[in-house]
Amino acid sequence: MKYPTCLLPALLAAVLLAPAAAIADTGKDLSHEEVTEYFGGLESDAQRLIGEGDYAGFVAWVRDGVTEEAVFTLNGLAQMGEHRQEIDVPGLNKQVLLQLGQFAAEILSQMPRDLLTDYAIDIEVAKTEPVGPHSARARTRIVETGKLMMPDMTAPPQARAPGQAQQMPTPKAFEAVAECEHLVRRRDADSPLQLGMTMCRVDVKL
């Protein structure tokens, strides 16, 4: 199993897991408008929480907004300068996502607030298809951009003279694009929509 070379791609799954506010049940199949509204809520919540640095909030999102039987699959490519690394993360269930989310939240909470700046996310719902009174399949395109404060991993190491200040990290622009297919559903007429099985093709450039 191969994993991304930086932490952010692993968080892409977490960005998708926020529960939306409950949508009134009409007793009919989920409409394209309802599903689009749901993903619009995910986009707004992700933008707010990342902006506030509330990474721990993603753990609650996974707990409340993901179905118990959900499985997530990520594959694609992460590129950092001339270095390329395949992303191949198959079969993440809810319990694993909770563990990864908690681990990431603990690490990020100890890092400077300016670790990630100028963050933006856009979720476009390209297509929806009802698959039952409370379920639908959705195809999305998710684009995340921002700047990460990190050392230049592509530059050769340089000797530092005694007393010379350590070179500070510089902001590195990144872009992550995911093409995804999801199952969204609610348990009953009075429940909010939740995210089920999700498959994403992710390309990250840093």
Salt bridges, closest charged atoms under 4 A:
ASP25 OD1 - HIS134 ND1 3.65
ASP25 OD1 - ARG186 NH1 3.70
ASP45 OD1 - ARG48 NH2 3.57
ASP64 OD1 - ARG63 NE 3.75
GLU68 OE2 - LYS94 NZ 2.84
GLU69 OE2 - ARG185 NH2 2.76
GLU86 OE1 - LYS2 NZ 3.75
ASP118 OD2 - LYS147 NZ 3.78
GLU129 OE1 - ARG137 NH2 3.13
ASP152 OD2 - LYS172 NZ 3.93
GLU179 OE2 - ARG141 NE 3.09
GLU181 OE2 - ARG139 NE 3.71
ASP203 OD1 - ARG201 NH2 3.54
